[in-house]
Amino acid sequence: MSPYREGDVYAPSHGVVYPTLTLLADMGLIAEQPGQGSRKLFAGDGADRVAGAKGRA
């Protein structure tokens, strides 16, 4: 049985999301992009798809 009831959505805390984004940026898999205000945007450069595909192989 799923830990989520129908309609519930998992929302990770900032304490989980930002350290993960920082790690991925440090590894060169994503790069921070200009955002609006205090929001941060991140984008992959295509290598993220290759790394993901290798991990599934």
C-alpha positions, -999 to 999 in steps of 0.1 A, spaced: 0 0 0 13 35 -9 23 58 20 3 85 3 -35 88 1 -50 95 -32 -44 131 -41 -15 136 -17 17 150 -31 52 146 -17 68 180 -10 104 177 1 117 203 25 143 230 16 168 210 38 166 182 12 163 201 -21 190 227 -18 219 205 -6 211 181 -34 210 209 -60 243 222 -46 259 187 -49 247 183 -85 261 217 -94 294 209 -77 296 177 -98 290 198 -130 257 180 -138 235 211 -135 242 249 -136 224 277 -118 206 300 -142 194 336 -136 161 336 -117 135 362 -106 140 376 -71 153 351 -46 143 321 -67 171 299 -80 167 281 -113 189 251 -123 193 235 -157 212 204 -170 235 206 -200 225 173 -216 252 154 -198 226 147 -171 207 126 -195 238 106 -205 246 100 -168 211 90 -161 210 65 -190 244 50 -179 230 45 -144 200 26 -158 221 3 -180 
